Amino acid sequence: MNIFALAQPVAVDLRLLMATLKINNELERIGDIAVDVACHVEPLIQHSEFLRTTPLQEMAEASRE
């Protein structure tokens, strides 16, 4: 809001600002999904057989990449 009010942005500034806002929105969404996944995976720790037969480590590494 300060950029709009004080800097009188031109088209280049507005594109950068809009891209930043969109990226921020997506990062927040990704964070929310990651928390949700972690909450669902945590109870699985009690089921060691499931953990041995499921490639959770590989899936975690793939998601980090």
PDBQT receptor file of N, H, CA, C and O in Angstrom, charges set to zero:
ATOM      1  N   MET A   1       0.825  -1.190   0.000  1.00  0.00    +0.000 N 
ATOM      2  CA  MET A   1       0.000   0.000   0.000  1.00  0.00    +0.000 C 
ATOM      3  C   MET A   1       0.870   1.256   0.000  1.00  0.00    +0.000 C 
ATOM      4  O   MET A   1       0.535   2.255  -0.636  1.00  0.00    +0.000 OA
ATOM      5  N   ASN A   2       1.994   1.193   0.723  1.00  0.00    +0.000 N 
ATOM      6  H   ASN A   2       2.266   0.381   1.239  1.00  0.00    +0.000 HD
ATOM      7  CA  ASN A   2       2.889   2.353   0.756  1.00  0.00    +0.000 C 
ATOM      8  C   ASN A   2       3.455   2.640  -0.623  1.00  0.00    +0.000 C 
ATOM      9  O   ASN A   2       3.620   3.801  -0.998  1.00  0.00    +0.000 OA
ATOM     10  N   ILE A   3       3.753   1.597  -1.379  1.00  0.00    +0.000 N 
ATOM     11  H   ILE A   3       3.619   0.654  -1.075  1.00  0.00    +0.000 HD
ATOM     12  CA  ILE A   3       4.284   1.799  -2.730  1.00  0.00    +0.000 C 
ATOM     13  C   ILE A   3       3.259   2.542  -3.577  1.00  0.00    +0.000 C 
ATOM     14  O   ILE A   3       3.605   3.483  -4.292  1.00  0.00    +0.000 OA
ATOM     15  N   PHE A   4       2.002   2.122  -3.500  1.00  0.00    +0.000 N 
ATOM     16  H   PHE A   4       1.722   1.357  -2.920  1.00  0.00    +0.000 HD
ATOM     17  CA  PHE A   4       0.964   2.802  -4.273  1.00  0.00    +0.000 C 
ATOM     18  C   PHE A   4       0.803   4.250  -3.825  1.00  0.00    +0.000 C 
ATOM     19  O   PHE A   4       0.672   5.152  -4.653  1.00  0.00    +0.000 OA
ATOM     20  N   ALA A   5       0.814   4.466  -2.526  1.00  0.00    +0.000 N 
ATOM     21  H   ALA A   5       0.921   3.733  -1.854  1.00  0.00    +0.000 HD
ATOM     22  CA  ALA A   5       0.529   5.795  -2.000  1.00  0.00    +0.000 C 
ATOM     23  C   ALA A   5       1.688   6.776  -2.169  1.00  0.00    +0.000 C 
ATOM     24  O   ALA A   5       1.475   7.953  -2.460  1.00  0.00    +0.000 OA
ATOM     25  N   LEU A   6       2.907   6.288  -1.986  1.00  0.00    +0.000 N 
ATOM     26  H   LEU A   6       3.080   5.331  -1.749  1.00  0.00    +0.000 HD
ATOM     27  CA  LEU A   6       4.036   7.213  -1.914  1.00  0.00    +0.000 C 
ATOM     28  C   LEU A   6       4.926   7.246  -3.152  1.00  0.00    +0.000 C 
ATOM     29  O   LEU A   6       5.509   8.285  -3.461  1.00  0.00    +0.000 OA
ATOM     30  N   ALA A   7       5.040   6.131  -3.864  1.00  0.00    +0.000 N 
ATOM     31  H   ALA A   7       4.566   5.287  -3.614  1.00  0.00    +0.000 HD
ATOM     32  CA  ALA A   7       6.053   6.050  -4.912  1.00  0.00    +0.000 C 
ATOM     33  C   ALA A   7       5.512   6.331  -6.312  1.00  0.00    +0.000 C 
ATOM     34  O   ALA A   7       6.300   6.487  -7.245  1.00  0.00    +0.000 OA
ATOM     35  N   GLN A   8       4.221   6.398  -6.483  1.00  0.00    +0.000 N 
ATOM     36  H   GLN A   8       3.581   6.271  -5.725  1.00  0.00    +0.000 HD
ATOM     37  CA  GLN A   8       3.630   6.571  -7.806  1.00  0.00    +0.000 C 
ATOM     38  C   GLN A   8       4.244   5.582  -8.801  1.00  0.00    +0.000 C 
ATOM     39  O   GLN A   8       4.948   5.985  -9.727  1.00  0.00    +0.000 OA
ATOM     40  N   PRO A   9       3.977   4.301  -8.609  1.00  0.00    +0.000 N 
ATOM     41  CA  PRO A   9       4.641   3.277  -9.418  1.00  0.00    +0.000 C 
ATOM     42  C   PRO A   9       4.262   3.353 -10.899  1.00  0.00    +0.000 C 
ATOM     43  O   PRO A   9       3.141   3.713 -11.258  1.00  0.00    +0.000 OA
ATOM     44  N   VAL A  10       5.225   3.004 -11.736  1.00  0.00    +0.000 N 
ATOM     45  H   VAL A  10       6.135   2.711 -11.444  1.00  0.00    +0.000 HD
ATOM     46  CA  VAL A  10       4.978   2.902 -13.172  1.00  0.00    +0.000 C 
ATOM     47  C   VAL A  10       4.709   1.437 -13.494  1.00  0.00    +0.000 C 
ATOM     48  O   VAL A  10       4.700   0.594 -12.597  1.00  0.00    +0.000 OA
ATOM     49  N   ALA A  11       4.493   1.131 -14.765  1.00  0.00    +0.000 N 
ATOM     50  H   ALA A  11       4.500   1.815 -15.494  1.00  0.00    +0.000 HD
ATOM     51  CA  ALA A  11       4.084  -0.216 -15.160  1.00  0.00    +0.000 C 
ATOM     52  C   ALA A  11       5.076  -1.284 -14.700  1.00  0.00    +0.000 C 
ATOM     53  O   ALA A  11       4.658  -2.344 -14.233  1.00  0.00    +0.000 OA
ATOM     54  N   VAL A  12       6.370  -1.030 -14.821  1.00  0.00    +0.000 N 
ATOM     55  H   VAL A  12       6.709  -0.169 -15.200  1.00  0.00    +0.000 HD
ATOM     56  CA  VAL A  12       7.380  -2.012 -14.407  1.00  0.00    +0.000 C 
ATOM     57  C   VAL A  12       7.251  -2.293 -12.918  1.00  0.00    +0.000 C 
ATOM     58  O   VAL A  12       7.303  -3.446 -12.491  1.00  0.00    +0.000 OA
ATOM     59  N   ASP A  13       7.085  -1.241 -12.131  1.00  0.00    +0.000 N 
ATOM     60  H   ASP A  13       7.043  -0.304 -12.477  1.00  0.00    +0.000 HD
ATOM     61  CA  ASP A  13       6.937  -1.395 -10.686  1.00  0.00    +0.000 C 
ATOM     62  C   ASP A  13       5.676  -2.187 -10.345  1.00  0.00    +0.000 C 
ATOM     63  O   ASP A  13       5.682  -3.040  -9.457  1.00  0.00    +0.000 OA
ATOM     64  N   LEU A  14       4.608  -1.891 -11.059  1.00  0.00    +0.000 N 
ATOM     65  H   LEU A  14       4.603  -1.198 -11.780  1.00  0.00    +0.000 HD
ATOM     66  CA  LEU A  14       3.346  -2.595 -10.795  1.00  0.00    +0.000 C 
ATOM     67  C   LEU A  14       3.456  -4.076 -11.123  1.00  0.00    +0.000 C 
ATOM     68  O   LEU A  14       2.923  -4.916 -10.398  1.00  0.00    +0.000 OA
ATOM     69  N   ARG A  15       4.150  -4.401 -12.222  1.00  0.00    +0.000 N 
ATOM     70  H   ARG A  15       4.582  -3.719 -12.811  1.00  0.00    +0.000 HD
ATOM     71  CA  ARG A  15       4.332  -5.822 -12.569  1.00  0.00    +0.000 C 
ATOM     72  C   ARG A  15       5.134  -6.533 -11.494  1.00  0.00    +0.000 C 
ATOM     73  O   ARG A  15       4.794  -7.651 -11.107  1.00  0.00    +0.000 OA
ATOM     74  N   LEU A  16       6.190  -5.903 -11.008  1.00  0.00    +0.000 N 
ATOM     75  H   LEU A  16       6.466  -4.994 -11.323  1.00  0.00    +0.000 HD
ATOM     76  CA  LEU A  16       7.003  -6.489  -9.946  1.00  0.00    +0.000 C 
ATOM     77  C   LEU A  16       6.188  -6.660  -8.674  1.00  0.00    +0.000 C 
ATOM     78  O   LEU A  16       6.265  -7.695  -8.012  1.00  0.00    +0.000 OA
ATOM     79  N   LEU A  17       5.419  -5.656  -8.340  1.00  0.00    +0.000 N 
ATOM     80  H   LEU A  17       5.356  -4.815  -8.877  1.00  0.00    +0.000 HD
ATOM     81  CA  LEU A  17       4.581  -5.710  -7.150  1.00  0.00    +0.000 C 
ATOM     82  C   LEU A  17       3.544  -6.823  -7.255  1.00  0.00    +0.000 C 
ATOM     83  O   LEU A  17       3.345  -7.577  -6.303  1.00  0.00    +0.000 OA
ATOM     84  N   MET A  18       2.889  -6.931  -8.395  1.00  0.00    +0.000 N 
ATOM     85  H   MET A  18       3.050  -6.318  -9.169  1.00  0.00    +0.000 HD
ATOM     86  CA  MET A  18       1.886  -7.981  -8.583  1.00  0.00    +0.000 C 
ATOM     87  C   MET A  18       2.519  -9.366  -8.538  1.00  0.00    +0.000 C 
ATOM     88  O   MET A  18       1.953 -10.285  -7.947  1.00  0.00    +0.000 OA
ATOM     89  N   ALA A  19       3.686  -9.526  -9.157  1.00  0.00    +0.000 N 
ATOM     90  H   ALA A  19       4.147  -8.779  -9.637  1.00  0.00    +0.000 HD
ATOM     91  CA  ALA A  19       4.381 -10.814  -9.121  1.00  0.00    +0.000 C 
ATOM     92  C   ALA A  19       4.750 -11.171  -7.691  1.00  0.00    +0.000 C 
ATOM     93  O   ALA A  19       4.604 -12.322  -7.279  1.00  0.00    +0.000 OA
ATOM     94  N   THR A  20       5.225 -10.198  -6.937  1.00  0.00    +0.000 N 
ATOM     95  H   THR A  20       5.344  -9.263  -7.272  1.00  0.00    +0.000 HD
ATOM     96  CA  THR A  20       5.589 -10.433  -5.537  1.00  0.00    +0.000 C 
ATOM     97  C   THR A  20       4.382 -10.864  -4.718  1.00  0.00    +0.000 C 
ATOM     98  O   THR A  20       4.477 -11.784  -3.905  1.00  0.00    +0.000 OA
ATOM     99  N   LEU A  21       3.264 -10.214  -4.925  1.00  0.00    +0.000 N 
ATOM    100  H   LEU A  21       3.187  -9.467  -5.586  1.00  0.00    +0.000 HD
ATOM    101  CA  LEU A  21       2.047 -10.574  -4.196  1.00  0.00    +0.000 C 
ATOM    102  C   LEU A  21       1.581 -11.987  -4.542  1.00  0.00    +0.000 C 
ATOM    103  O   LEU A  21       1.159 -12.740  -3.664  1.00  0.00    +0.000 OA
ATOM    104  N   LYS A  22       1.661 -12.342  -5.828  1.00  0.00    +0.000 N 
ATOM    105  H   LYS A  22       2.004 -11.731  -6.541  1.00  0.00    +0.000 HD
ATOM    106  CA  LYS A  22       1.258 -13.683  -6.240  1.00  0.00    +0.000 C 
ATOM    107  C   LYS A  22       2.190 -14.744  -5.664  1.00  0.00    +0.000 C 
ATOM    108  O   LYS A  22       1.735 -15.788  -5.196  1.00  0.00    +0.000 OA
ATOM    109  N   ILE A  23       3.488 -14.478  -5.698  1.00  0.00    +0.000 N 
ATOM    110  H   ILE A  23       3.858 -13.630  -6.078  1.00  0.00    +0.000 HD
ATOM    111  CA  ILE A  23       4.458 -15.424  -5.143  1.00  0.00    +0.000 C 
ATOM    112  C   ILE A  23       4.224 -15.596  -3.648  1.00  0.00    +0.000 C 
ATOM    113  O   ILE A  23       4.253 -16.718  -3.142  1.00  0.00    +0.000 OA
ATOM    114  N   ASN A  24       3.994 -14.507  -2.945  1.00  0.00    +0.000 N 
ATOM    115  H   ASN A  24       3.970 -13.596  -3.356  1.00  0.00    +0.000 HD
ATOM    116  CA  ASN A  24       3.731 -14.580  -1.514  1.00  0.00    +0.000 C 
ATOM    117  C   ASN A  24       2.498 -15.425  -1.225  1.00  0.00    +0.000 C 
ATOM    118  O   ASN A  24       2.500 -16.242  -0.304  1.00  0.00    +0.000 OA
ATOM    119  N   ASN A  25       1.454 -15.230  -2.008  1.00  0.00    +0.000 N 
ATOM    120  H   ASN A  25       1.453 -14.566  -2.756  1.00  0.00    +0.000 HD
ATOM    121  CA  ASN A  25       0.226 -15.998  -1.831  1.00  0.00    +0.000 C 
ATOM    122  C   ASN A  25       0.484 -17.489  -2.026  1.00  0.00    +0.000 C 
ATOM    123  O   ASN A  25      -0.002 -18.311  -1.249  1.00  0.00    +0.000 OA
ATOM    124  N   GLU A  26       1.241 -17.840  -3.054  1.00  0.00    +0.000 N 
ATOM    125  H   GLU A  26       1.636 -17.172  -3.685  1.00  0.00    +0.000 HD
ATOM    126  CA  GLU A  26       1.539 -19.246  -3.322  1.00  0.00    +0.000 C 
ATOM    127  C   GLU A  26       2.410 -19.855  -2.230  1.00  0.00    +0.000 C 
ATOM    128  O   GLU A  26       2.201 -21.005  -1.842  1.00  0.00    +0.000 OA
ATOM    129  N   LEU A  27       3.385 -19.098  -1.731  1.00  0.00    +0.000 N 
ATOM    130  H   LEU A  27       3.555 -18.164  -2.046  1.00  0.00    +0.000 HD
ATOM    131  CA  LEU A  27       4.241 -19.606  -0.656  1.00  0.00    +0.000 C 
ATOM    132  C   LEU A  27       3.440 -19.853   0.617  1.00  0.00    +0.000 C 
ATOM    133  O   LEU A  27       3.677 -20.837   1.317  1.00  0.00    +0.000 OA
ATOM    134  N   GLU A  28       2.507 -18.979   0.916  1.00  0.00    +0.000 N 
ATOM    135  H   GLU A  28       2.315 -18.179   0.347  1.00  0.00    +0.000 HD
ATOM    136  CA  GLU A  28       1.640 -19.200   2.076  1.00  0.00    +0.000 C 
ATOM    137  C   GLU A  28       0.807 -20.460   1.897  1.00  0.00    +0.000 C 
ATOM    138  O   GLU A  28       0.633 -21.239   2.834  1.00  0.00    +0.000 OA
ATOM    139  N   ARG A  29       0.294 -20.654   0.688  1.00  0.00    +0.000 N 
ATOM    140  H   ARG A  29       0.435 -20.022  -0.073  1.00  0.00    +0.000 HD
ATOM    141  CA  ARG A  29      -0.509 -21.837   0.389  1.00  0.00    +0.000 C 
ATOM    142  C   ARG A  29       0.319 -23.111   0.539  1.00  0.00    +0.000 C 
ATOM    143  O   ARG A  29      -0.145 -24.092   1.119  1.00  0.00    +0.000 OA
ATOM    144  N   ILE A  30       1.556 -23.094   0.010  1.00  0.00    +0.000 N 
ATOM    145  H   ILE A  30       1.933 -22.297  -0.462  1.00  0.00    +0.000 HD
ATOM    146  CA  ILE A  30       2.441 -24.248   0.114  1.00  0.00    +0.000 C 
ATOM    147  C   ILE A  30       2.734 -24.550   1.585  1.00  0.00    +0.000 C 
ATOM    148  O   ILE A  30       2.747 -25.711   1.992  1.00  0.00    +0.000 OA
ATOM    149  N   GLY A  31       2.967 -23.504   2.380  1.00  0.00    +0.000 N 
ATOM    150  H   GLY A  31       2.956 -22.560   2.050  1.00  0.00    +0.000 HD
ATOM    151  CA  GLY A  31       3.216 -23.696   3.811  1.00  0.00    +0.000 C 
ATOM    152  C   GLY A  31       2.024 -24.313   4.515  1.00  0.00    +0.000 C 
ATOM    153  O   GLY A  31       2.189 -25.203   5.350  1.00  0.00    +0.000 OA
ATOM    154  N   ASP A  32       0.838 -23.859   4.193  1.00  0.00    +0.000 N 
ATOM    155  H   ASP A  32       0.703 -23.137   3.515  1.00  0.00    +0.000 HD
ATOM    156  CA  ASP A  32      -0.374 -24.422   4.801  1.00  0.00    +0.000 C 
ATOM    157  C   ASP A  32      -0.529 -25.894   4.436  1.00  0.00    +0.000 C 
ATOM    158  O   ASP A  32      -0.882 -26.707   5.290  1.00  0.00    +0.000 OA
ATOM    159  N   ILE A  33      -0.272 -26.242   3.188  1.00  0.00    +0.000 N 
ATOM    160  H   ILE A  33       0.015 -25.581   2.495  1.00  0.00    +0.000 HD
ATOM    161  CA  ILE A  33      -0.388 -27.628   2.756  1.00  0.00    +0.000 C 
ATOM    162  C   ILE A  33       0.668 -28.491   3.449  1.00  0.00    +0.000 C 
ATOM    163  O   ILE A  33       0.380 -29.620   3.846  1.00  0.00    +0.000 OA
ATOM    164  N   ALA A  34       1.899 -27.961   3.597  1.00  0.00    +0.000 N 
ATOM    165  H   ALA A  34       2.132 -27.044   3.275  1.00  0.00    +0.000 HD
ATOM    166  CA  ALA A  34       2.959 -28.714   4.259  1.00  0.00    +0.000 C 
ATOM    167  C   ALA A  34       2.594 -29.018   5.710  1.00  0.00    +0.000 C 
ATOM    168  O   ALA A  34       2.836 -30.124   6.193  1.00  0.00    +0.000 OA
ATOM    169  N   VAL A  35       2.016 -28.047   6.401  1.00  0.00    +0.000 N 
ATOM    170  H   VAL A  35       1.819 -27.148   6.008  1.00  0.00    +0.000 HD
ATOM    171  CA  VAL A  35       1.586 -28.273   7.782  1.00  0.00    +0.000 C 
ATOM    172  C   VAL A  35       0.501 -29.333   7.823  1.00  0.00    +0.000 C 
ATOM    173  O   VAL A  35       0.518 -30.203   8.695  1.00  0.00    +0.000 OA
ATOM    174  N   ASP A  36      -0.433 -29.273   6.903  1.00  0.00    +0.000 N 
ATOM    175  H   ASP A  36      -0.447 -28.567   6.195  1.00  0.00    +0.000 HD
ATOM    176  CA  ASP A  36      -1.518 -30.247   6.843  1.00  0.00    +0.000 C 
ATOM    177  C   ASP A  36      -0.972 -31.659   6.606  1.00  0.00    +0.000 C 
ATOM    178  O   ASP A  36      -1.404 -32.612   7.256  1.00  0.00    +0.000 OA
ATOM    179  N   VAL A  37      -0.037 -31.788   5.688  1.00  0.00    +0.000 N 
ATOM    180  H   VAL A  37       0.313 -31.015   5.160  1.00  0.00    +0.000 HD
ATOM    181  CA  VAL A  37       0.568 -33.101   5.406  1.00  0.00    +0.000 C 
ATOM    182  C   VAL A  37       1.291 -33.613   6.641  1.00  0.00    +0.000 C 
ATOM    183  O   VAL A  37       1.158 -34.784   6.998  1.00  0.00    +0.000 OA
ATOM    184  N   ALA A  38       2.062 -32.739   7.300  1.00  0.00    +0.000 N 
ATOM    185  H   ALA A  38       2.170 -31.788   7.010  1.00  0.00    +0.000 HD
ATOM    186  CA  ALA A  38       2.802 -33.149   8.491  1.00  0.00    +0.000 C 
ATOM    187  C   ALA A  38       1.857 -33.634   9.589  1.00  0.00    +0.000 C 
ATOM    188  O   ALA A  38       2.159 -34.606  10.281  1.00  0.00    +0.000 OA
ATOM    189  N   CYS A  39       0.734 -32.973   9.749  1.00  0.00    +0.000 N 
ATOM    190  H   CYS A  39       0.489 -32.183   9.186  1.00  0.00    +0.000 HD
ATOM    191  CA  CYS A  39      -0.243 -33.396  10.761  1.00  0.00    +0.000 C 
ATOM    192  C   CYS A  39      -0.823 -34.769  10.445  1.00  0.00    +0.000 C 
ATOM    193  O   CYS A  39      -1.135 -35.534  11.359  1.00  0.00    +0.000 OA
ATOM    194  N   HIS A  40      -0.970 -35.091   9.162  1.00  0.00    +0.000 N 
ATOM    195  H   HIS A  40      -0.716 -34.470   8.420  1.00  0.00    +0.000 HD
ATOM    196  CA  HIS A  40      -1.521 -36.387   8.790  1.00  0.00    +0.000 C 
ATOM    197  C   HIS A  40      -0.475 -37.495   8.857  1.00  0.00    +0.000 C 
ATOM    198  O   HIS A  40      -0.824 -38.655   9.076  1.00  0.00    +0.000 OA
ATOM    199  N   VAL A  41       0.783 -37.164   8.676  1.00  0.00    +0.000 N 
ATOM    200  H   VAL A  41       1.067 -36.221   8.498  1.00  0.00    +0.000 HD
ATOM    201  CA  VAL A  41       1.840 -38.172   8.669  1.00  0.00    +0.000 C 
ATOM    202  C   VAL A  41       2.277 -38.528  10.084  1.00  0.00    +0.000 C 
ATOM    203  O   VAL A  41       2.638 -39.674  10.352  1.00  0.00    +0.000 OA
ATOM    204  N   GLU A  42       2.245 -37.561  10.985  1.00  0.00    +0.000 N 
ATOM    205  H   GLU A  42       1.951 -36.630  10.767  1.00  0.00    +0.000 HD
ATOM    206  CA  GLU A  42       2.745 -37.789  12.345  1.00  0.00    +0.000 C 
ATOM    207  C   GLU A  42       2.112 -39.006  13.038  1.00  0.00    +0.000 C 
ATOM    208  O   GLU A  42       2.845 -39.766  13.670  1.00  0.00    +0.000 OA
ATOM    209  N   PRO A  43       0.806 -39.227  12.954  1.00  0.00    +0.000 N 
ATOM    210  CA  PRO A  43       0.231 -40.417  13.600  1.00  0.00    +0.000 C 
ATOM    211  C   PRO A  43       0.733 -41.742  13.014  1.00  0.00    +0.000 C 
ATOM    212  O   PRO A  43       0.608 -42.788  13.651  1.00  0.00    +0.000 OA
ATOM    213  N   LEU A  44       1.293 -41.700  11.816  1.00  0.00    +0.000 N 
ATOM    214  H   LEU A  44       1.394 -40.850  11.298  1.00  0.00    +0.000 HD
ATOM    215  CA  LEU A  44       1.775 -42.933  11.194  1.00  0.00    +0.000 C 
ATOM    216  C   LEU A  44       3.040 -43.471  11.854  1.00  0.00    +0.000 C 
ATOM    217  O   LEU A  44       3.420 -44.618  11.618  1.00  0.00    +0.000 OA
ATOM    218  N   ILE A  45       3.700 -42.649  12.684  1.00  0.00    +0.000 N 
ATOM    219  H   ILE A  45       3.392 -41.717  12.875  1.00  0.00    +0.000 HD
ATOM    220  CA  ILE A  45       4.925 -43.086  13.344  1.00  0.00    +0.000 C 
ATOM    221  C   ILE A  45       4.669 -44.333  14.177  1.00  0.00    +0.000 C 
ATOM    222  O   ILE A  45       5.563 -45.166  14.326  1.00  0.00    +0.000 OA
ATOM    223  N   GLN A  46       3.487 -44.476  14.712  1.00  0.00    +0.000 N 
ATOM    224  H   GLN A  46       2.760 -43.800  14.590  1.00  0.00    +0.000 HD
ATOM    225  CA  GLN A  46       3.138 -45.632  15.536  1.00  0.00    +0.000 C 
ATOM    226  C   GLN A  46       3.072 -46.921  14.716  1.00  0.00    +0.000 C 
ATOM    227  O   GLN A  46       3.140 -48.009  15.289  1.00  0.00    +0.000 OA
ATOM    228  N   HIS A  47       2.944 -46.828  13.417  1.00  0.00    +0.000 N 
ATOM    229  H   HIS A  47       2.888 -45.944  12.952  1.00  0.00    +0.000 HD
ATOM    230  CA  HIS A  47       2.792 -47.986  12.556  1.00  0.00    +0.000 C 
ATOM    231  C   HIS A  47       4.107 -48.244  11.814  1.00  0.00    +0.000 C 
ATOM    232  O   HIS A  47       4.263 -47.873  10.651  1.00  0.00    +0.000 OA
ATOM    233  N   SER A  48       5.037 -48.879  12.505  1.00  0.00    +0.000 N 
ATOM    234  H   SER A  48       4.911 -49.180  13.450  1.00  0.00    +0.000 HD
ATOM    235  CA  SER A  48       6.379 -49.063  11.937  1.00  0.00    +0.000 C 
ATOM    236  C   SER A  48       6.356 -49.944  10.692  1.00  0.00    +0.000 C 
ATOM    237  O   SER A  48       7.178 -49.748   9.797  1.00  0.00    +0.000 OA
ATOM    238  N   GLU A  49       5.452 -50.898  10.609  1.00  0.00    +0.000 N 
ATOM    239  H   GLU A  49       4.785 -51.058  11.337  1.00  0.00    +0.000 HD
ATOM    240  CA  GLU A  49       5.369 -51.764   9.418  1.00  0.00    +0.000 C 
ATOM    241  C   GLU A  49       5.006 -50.933   8.184  1.00  0.00    +0.000 C 
ATOM    242  O   GLU A  49       5.572 -51.124   7.108  1.00  0.00    +0.000 OA
ATOM    243  N   PHE A  50       4.080 -50.032   8.350  1.00  0.00    +0.000 N 
ATOM    244  H   PHE A  50       3.620 -49.876   9.224  1.00  0.00    +0.000 HD
ATOM    245  CA  PHE A  50       3.687 -49.159   7.241  1.00  0.00    +0.000 C 
ATOM    246  C   PHE A  50       4.867 -48.307   6.794  1.00  0.00    +0.000 C 
ATOM    247  O   PHE A  50       5.102 -48.127   5.599  1.00  0.00    +0.000 OA
ATOM    248  N   LEU A  51       5.602 -47.787   7.766  1.00  0.00    +0.000 N 
ATOM    249  H   LEU A  51       5.411 -47.933   8.737  1.00  0.00    +0.000 HD
ATOM    250  CA  LEU A  51       6.742 -46.929   7.434  1.00  0.00    +0.000 C 
ATOM    251  C   LEU A  51       7.828 -47.701   6.690  1.00  0.00    +0.000 C 
ATOM    252  O   LEU A  51       8.490 -47.147   5.813  1.00  0.00    +0.000 OA
ATOM    253  N   ARG A  52       8.014 -48.972   7.032  1.00  0.00    +0.000 N 
ATOM    254  H   ARG A  52       7.476 -49.422   7.744  1.00  0.00    +0.000 HD
ATOM    255  CA  ARG A  52       9.032 -49.774   6.343  1.00  0.00    +0.000 C 
ATOM    256  C   ARG A  52       8.630 -50.122   4.922  1.00  0.00    +0.000 C 
ATOM    257  O   ARG A  52       9.494 -50.268   4.057  1.00  0.00    +0.000 OA
ATOM    258  N   THR A  53       7.347 -50.257   4.666  1.00  0.00    +0.000 N 
ATOM    259  H   THR A  53       6.645 -50.138   5.369  1.00  0.00    +0.000 HD
ATOM    260  CA  THR A  53       6.890 -50.673   3.340  1.00  0.00    +0.000 C 
ATOM    261  C   THR A  53       6.530 -49.503   2.430  1.00  0.00    +0.000 C 
ATOM    262  O   THR A  53       6.248 -49.702   1.249  1.00  0.00    +0.000 OA
ATOM    263  N   THR A  54       6.537 -48.289   2.968  1.00  0.00    +0.000 N 
ATOM    264  H   THR A  54       6.766 -48.127   3.928  1.00  0.00    +0.000 HD
ATOM    265  CA  THR A  54       6.175 -47.113   2.185  1.00  0.00    +0.000 C 
ATOM    266  C   THR A  54       7.414 -46.234   1.999  1.00  0.00    +0.000 C 
ATOM    267  O   THR A  54       8.140 -45.985   2.961  1.00  0.00    +0.000 OA
ATOM    268  N   PRO A  55       7.662 -45.769   0.793  1.00  0.00    +0.000 N 
ATOM    269  CA  PRO A  55       8.862 -44.955   0.544  1.00  0.00    +0.000 C 
ATOM    270  C   PRO A  55       8.688 -43.489   0.978  1.00  0.00    +0.000 C 
ATOM    271  O   PRO A  55       8.821 -42.573   0.167  1.00  0.00    +0.000 OA
ATOM    272  N   LEU A  56       8.386 -43.281   2.277  1.00  0.00    +0.000 N 
ATOM    273  H   LEU A  56       8.278 -44.025   2.937  1.00  0.00    +0.000 HD
ATOM    274  CA  LEU A  56       8.154 -41.926   2.760  1.00  0.00    +0.000 C 
ATOM    275  C   LEU A  56       9.407 -41.061   2.632  1.00  0.00    +0.000 C 
ATOM    276  O   LEU A  56       9.319 -39.880   2.296  1.00  0.00    +0.000 OA
ATOM    277  N   GLN A  57      10.567 -41.649   2.901  1.00  0.00    +0.000 N 
ATOM    278  H   GLN A  57      10.638 -42.608   3.174  1.00  0.00    +0.000 HD
ATOM    279  CA  GLN A  57      11.799 -40.870   2.802  1.00  0.00    +0.000 C 
ATOM    280  C   GLN A  57      12.013 -40.370   1.375  1.00  0.00    +0.000 C 
ATOM    281  O   GLN A  57      12.373 -39.211   1.169  1.00  0.00    +0.000 OA
ATOM    282  N   GLU A  58      11.792 -41.240   0.391  1.00  0.00    +0.000 N 
ATOM    283  H   GLU A  58      11.500 -42.181   0.558  1.00  0.00    +0.000 HD
ATOM    284  CA  GLU A  58      11.952 -40.838  -1.004  1.00  0.00    +0.000 C 
ATOM    285  C   GLU A  58      10.936 -39.773  -1.399  1.00  0.00    +0.000 C 
ATOM    286  O   GLU A  58      11.250 -38.845  -2.145  1.00  0.00    +0.000 OA
ATOM    287  N   MET A  59       9.710 -39.918  -0.887  1.00  0.00    +0.000 N 
ATOM    288  H   MET A  59       9.455 -40.672  -0.281  1.00  0.00    +0.000 HD
ATOM    289  CA  MET A  59       8.682 -38.924  -1.195  1.00  0.00    +0.000 C 
ATOM    290  C   MET A  59       9.044 -37.572  -0.565  1.00  0.00    +0.000 C 
ATOM    291  O   MET A  59       8.829 -36.526  -1.178  1.00  0.00    +0.000 OA
ATOM    292  N   ALA A  60       9.588 -37.592   0.645  1.00  0.00    +0.000 N 
ATOM    293  H   ALA A  60       9.763 -38.441   1.143  1.00  0.00    +0.000 HD
ATOM    294  CA  ALA A  60       9.984 -36.346   1.298  1.00  0.00    +0.000 C 
ATOM    295  C   ALA A  60      11.099 -35.658   0.529  1.00  0.00    +0.000 C 
ATOM    296  O   ALA A  60      11.077 -34.441   0.346  1.00  0.00    +0.000 OA
ATOM    297  N   GLU A  61      12.081 -36.444   0.077  1.00  0.00    +0.000 N 
ATOM    298  H   GLU A  61      12.100 -37.433   0.227  1.00  0.00    +0.000 HD
ATOM    299  CA  GLU A  61      13.172 -35.867  -0.688  1.00  0.00    +0.000 C 
ATOM    300  C   GLU A  61      12.692 -35.297  -2.024  1.00  0.00    +0.000 C 
ATOM    301  O   GLU A  61      13.162 -34.248  -2.464  1.00  0.00    +0.000 OA
ATOM    302  N   ALA A  62      11.754 -35.997  -2.662  1.00  0.00    +0.000 N 
ATOM    303  H   ALA A  62      11.373 -36.850  -2.304  1.00  0.00    +0.000 HD
ATOM    304  CA  ALA A  62      11.217 -35.515  -3.935  1.00  0.00    +0.000 C 
ATOM    305  C   ALA A  62      10.454 -34.206  -3.735  1.00  0.00    +0.000 C 
ATOM    306  O   ALA A  62      10.542 -33.301  -4.565  1.00  0.00    +0.000 OA
ATOM    307  N   SER A  63       9.710 -34.107  -2.643  1.00  0.00    +0.000 N 
ATOM    308  H   SER A  63       9.638 -34.842  -1.969  1.00  0.00    +0.000 HD
ATOM    309  CA  SER A  63       8.957 -32.876  -2.403  1.00  0.00    +0.000 C 
ATOM    310  C   SER A  63       9.882 -31.710  -2.084  1.00  0.00    +0.000 C 
ATOM    311  O   SER A  63       9.589 -30.571  -2.447  1.00  0.00    +0.000 OA
ATOM    312  N   ARG A  64      10.998 -31.982  -1.408  1.00  0.00    +0.000 N 
ATOM    313  H   ARG A  64      11.236 -32.907  -1.113  1.00  0.00    +0.000 HD
ATOM    314  CA  ARG A  64      11.968 -30.911  -1.116  1.00  0.00    +0.000 C 
ATOM    315  C   ARG A  64      12.594 -30.382  -2.396  1.00  0.00    +0.000 C 
ATOM    316  O   ARG A  64      12.834 -29.182  -2.529  1.00  0.00    +0.000 OA
ATOM    317  N   GLU A  65      12.857 -31.277  -3.335  1.00  0.00    +0.000 N 
ATOM    318  H   GLU A  65      12.663 -32.252  -3.227  1.00  0.00    +0.000 HD
ATOM    319  CA  GLU A  65      13.454 -30.863  -4.618  1.00  0.00    +0.000 C 
ATOM    320  C   GLU A  65      12.493 -29.990  -5.389  1.00  0.00    +0.000 C 
ATOM    321  O   GLU A  65      12.813 -29.544  -6.491  1.00  0.00    +0.000 OA
TER     322      GLU A  65
